[in-house]
Amino acid sequence: YPMLSYTALAFIPPSTNAMLVNAAPLFVAFLSIFILNERLTGHGYFGLSAAFIGIVLLVQGLSITTPSGVFPGAFLSIAGALITSFYSIIGRKLMKTHEPILVSAIGALFGTLILTIICTLTSRLNELIWINTTHLYLVVYWAVAQAFGSLLFFAAMRRLEAPRASVFMFISPLTATILSVLFLGEIMTIQFLAGSLLIIIGITMTQKR
C-alpha cells in the first residue's frame, strides 16, 4: 500500500490522502464480519465511526488546500486502504498459527522482491543505487520503522480481533499531526483539537466488549 499512497500524493494533497488511506479500519470492520466472523459491539462501531470523523476533522483542521481534481489520486489512496484491509485480515488469520516475527519477515522479503522488480522494470534501480547519503538515511529509517511497526501490529493481531487492532491505525495521523504542530509550525485549531479528542474517544470505545 505505501507505493499506492505515495503515488497518490502526486495528484492529491497529503491531507486528502491521509483521510482516504485511514479509511482502512472501516473496511477491516466490514470485511471481518464476512471473512473472520469477527464483530464489534454497537458502541464499538460507533467508536470506529467517531474516530474516522476525528481523522477528517484532524486533516482539515490544518487548513491544507483541497484538490481541484481528485482522480486518479483518490482511486490510488482508496486502493491502498483496501489492500491494507486485506493485509490486516490475512495477518489476523496467520497469527492464529504463526509467530508475528516470522510473518513480518516473510512479508518484508516478498515486499522487497516486488519493489526491486518494479524498480528494475521502470529503470529506477540505478537511481536507488546512487541515492545521496541523506536520502539513504531516510530510506533506512523508513525501512526500520516499517519493520518494527509491522511486527508490533501483527503481535497486536494475535491478541485482538481485526477490527479492534486495526483501529489503532488512527494513531498514526494523530501523531503525525501533533509532530507537524511541534516541529513544522502548523497551526493548532479548535477543529484539530476536536478531531484529536474524537480519535482518542473512538479508539477507547472500540476496545470495550
C-alpha positions as CSV (number, residue, x, y, z in Angstrom):
1,Y,0.0,0.0,0.0
2,P,2.9,2.5,0.6
3,M,3.5,2.6,-3.2
4,L,-0.1,3.4,-4.0
5,S,-0.3,6.0,-1.2
6,Y,2.9,7.8,-2.2
7,T,1.9,7.8,-5.9
8,A,-1.4,9.3,-4.9
9,L,0.5,12.3,-3.5
10,A,1.4,13.3,-7.0
11,F,-2.3,14.0,-7.6
12,I,-3.9,15.0,-4.2
13,P,-2.6,16.8,-1.1
14,P,-1.3,14.9,1.9
15,S,-4.5,15.8,3.9
16,T,-6.8,14.1,1.4
17,N,-4.5,11.1,1.0
18,A,-4.3,10.6,4.8
19,M,-8.1,10.8,5.1
20,L,-8.7,8.2,2.4
21,V,-5.9,5.8,3.4
22,N,-7.1,5.9,7.0
23,A,-10.5,4.6,5.9
24,A,-8.8,1.2,6.2
25,P,-10.2,0.3,9.7
26,L,-13.7,0.9,8.3
27,F,-13.0,-1.6,5.6
28,V,-11.5,-4.1,8.1
29,A,-14.6,-3.8,10.3
30,F,-16.9,-4.5,7.4
31,L,-14.8,-7.4,5.8
32,S,-14.1,-9.0,9.1
33,I,-17.8,-9.8,9.5
34,F,-17.8,-12.0,6.4
35,I,-14.2,-13.3,6.3
36,L,-13.3,-13.7,10.0
37,N,-16.7,-13.7,11.6
38,E,-15.5,-11.1,14.0
39,R,-17.7,-8.2,15.0
40,L,-17.6,-5.2,17.2
41,T,-20.3,-4.3,19.7
42,G,-22.7,-1.5,18.9
43,H,-20.7,1.1,20.7
44,G,-17.6,-0.3,19.1
45,Y,-18.9,0.6,15.6
46,F,-19.9,4.0,17.0
47,G,-16.4,4.5,18.3
48,L,-14.9,3.4,14.9
49,S,-17.1,6.0,13.1
50,A,-16.3,8.7,15.7
51,A,-12.5,8.0,15.2
52,F,-12.8,8.3,11.4
53,I,-14.7,11.6,11.8
54,G,-11.9,12.7,14.0
55,I,-9.4,12.0,11.2
56,V,-11.5,14.1,8.8
57,L,-11.5,17.0,11.3
58,L,-7.8,16.5,12.0
59,V,-6.6,16.8,8.4
60,Q,-9.0,19.6,7.5
61,G,-8.1,21.4,10.7
62,L,-4.7,22.1,9.5
63,S,-6.1,24.4,6.8
64,I,-4.5,22.5,3.9
65,T,-5.8,23.3,0.5
66,T,-8.3,20.9,-1.1
67,P,-7.6,19.4,-4.5
68,S,-9.2,20.7,-7.7
69,G,-9.4,17.2,-9.1
70,V,-9.0,14.0,-7.1
71,F,-8.9,11.3,-9.7
72,P,-6.7,9.2,-10.0
73,G,-5.2,10.2,-6.7
74,A,-8.3,9.3,-4.7
75,F,-8.6,5.9,-6.5
76,L,-5.0,5.1,-5.6
77,S,-5.5,6.1,-1.9
78,I,-8.7,4.0,-1.6
79,A,-7.0,1.1,-3.3
80,G,-4.2,1.4,-0.7
81,A,-6.8,1.4,2.1
82,L,-8.4,-1.8,0.7
83,I,-5.0,-3.5,0.3
84,T,-4.2,-2.6,3.9
85,S,-7.6,-4.0,5.0
86,F,-6.9,-7.4,3.4
87,Y,-3.4,-7.3,4.7
88,S,-4.8,-6.9,8.2
89,I,-7.4,-9.7,7.8
90,I,-4.8,-12.1,6.3
91,G,-2.5,-11.2,9.2
92,R,-5.2,-12.0,11.7
93,K,-5.7,-15.4,10.2
94,L,-1.9,-16.1,10.1
95,M,-1.5,-15.0,13.8
96,K,-3.6,-18.0,14.9
97,T,-0.9,-20.4,13.8
98,H,2.3,-18.4,13.3
99,E,4.6,-16.1,15.2
100,P,4.5,-12.4,14.4
101,I,8.2,-12.1,13.6
102,L,8.0,-14.9,11.0
103,V,5.0,-13.4,9.2
104,S,6.7,-9.9,9.3
105,A,10.0,-11.2,7.9
106,I,8.3,-13.2,5.1
107,G,6.1,-10.2,4.2
108,A,9.1,-7.8,4.2
109,L,11.0,-10.3,2.0
110,F,8.3,-10.5,-0.6
111,G,7.7,-6.8,-0.5
112,T,11.3,-6.1,-1.1
113,L,11.3,-8.5,-4.1
114,I,8.3,-6.9,-5.6
115,L,9.6,-3.4,-5.3
116,T,13.0,-4.5,-6.7
117,I,11.3,-5.9,-9.8
118,I,9.3,-2.7,-10.2
119,C,12.4,-0.5,-9.9
120,T,14.2,-2.7,-12.4
121,L,11.4,-2.6,-15.0
122,T,11.0,1.1,-14.6
123,S,14.8,1.8,-14.8
124,R,14.7,3.3,-11.3
125,L,17.1,0.8,-9.7
126,N,20.1,2.9,-10.8
127,E,18.6,6.0,-9.0
128,L,18.3,3.9,-5.8
129,I,21.9,2.7,-6.0
130,W,23.2,6.3,-6.5
131,I,21.0,7.9,-3.9
132,N,22.6,10.6,-1.8
133,T,23.5,9.9,1.9
134,T,20.7,12.0,3.4
135,H,18.1,10.2,1.3
136,L,19.7,6.8,2.1
137,Y,19.4,7.5,5.8
138,L,15.7,8.4,5.3
139,V,15.1,5.1,3.4
140,V,16.8,3.1,6.0
141,Y,14.9,4.8,8.8
142,W,11.6,4.2,7.0
143,A,12.5,0.5,6.5
144,V,13.4,0.0,10.2
145,A,10.3,1.8,11.3
146,Q,8.1,-0.2,8.9
147,A,9.6,-3.4,10.1
148,F,9.1,-2.7,13.8
149,G,5.6,-1.3,13.1
150,S,4.6,-4.4,11.2
151,L,5.9,-6.7,13.9
152,L,4.0,-4.8,16.6
153,F,0.9,-4.7,14.5
154,F,0.9,-8.5,14.0
155,A,1.6,-9.0,17.7
156,A,-1.5,-7.0,18.4
157,M,-3.4,-9.0,15.9
158,R,-2.6,-12.1,17.9
159,R,-4.4,-10.8,20.9
160,L,-7.1,-8.6,19.4
161,E,-9.8,-9.1,16.8
162,A,-9.0,-7.5,13.5
163,P,-11.4,-4.5,13.9
164,R,-10.1,-3.7,17.4
165,A,-6.5,-3.9,16.3
166,S,-6.9,-2.0,13.0
167,V,-8.5,1.0,14.7
168,F,-5.1,1.8,16.3
169,M,-4.0,2.9,12.7
170,F,-5.8,6.1,13.6
171,I,-3.0,6.9,16.0
172,S,-0.6,7.4,13.1
173,P,-2.1,10.5,11.5
174,L,-2.8,11.9,15.0
175,T,0.9,11.6,15.9
176,A,2.0,12.9,12.6
177,T,-0.3,16.0,13.0
178,I,1.0,16.7,16.5
179,L,4.6,16.5,15.3
180,S,3.7,18.8,12.5
181,V,2.4,21.3,15.0
182,L,5.5,21.0,17.2
183,F,8.3,20.9,14.6
184,L,6.8,22.3,11.3
185,G,4.9,25.3,12.6
186,E,1.4,24.0,11.7
187,I,-1.3,26.0,13.5
188,M,-3.4,24.1,16.1
189,T,-7.1,24.9,15.7
190,I,-10.3,24.1,17.6
191,Q,-11.1,21.7,14.7
192,F,-7.7,20.0,15.2
193,L,-8.4,19.6,19.0
194,A,-11.9,18.3,18.4
195,G,-10.6,15.7,15.9
196,S,-7.9,14.5,18.2
197,L,-10.4,14.1,21.0
198,L,-12.8,12.1,18.8
199,I,-9.9,9.8,17.8
200,I,-9.0,9.1,21.4
201,I,-12.6,8.6,22.4
202,G,-13.3,6.4,19.4
203,I,-10.3,4.1,19.9
204,T,-11.3,3.7,23.6
205,M,-14.9,2.8,22.7
206,T,-13.8,0.2,20.2
207,Q,-11.9,-1.7,22.9
208,K,-14.9,-2.1,25.1
209,R,-16.5,-5.6,24.9
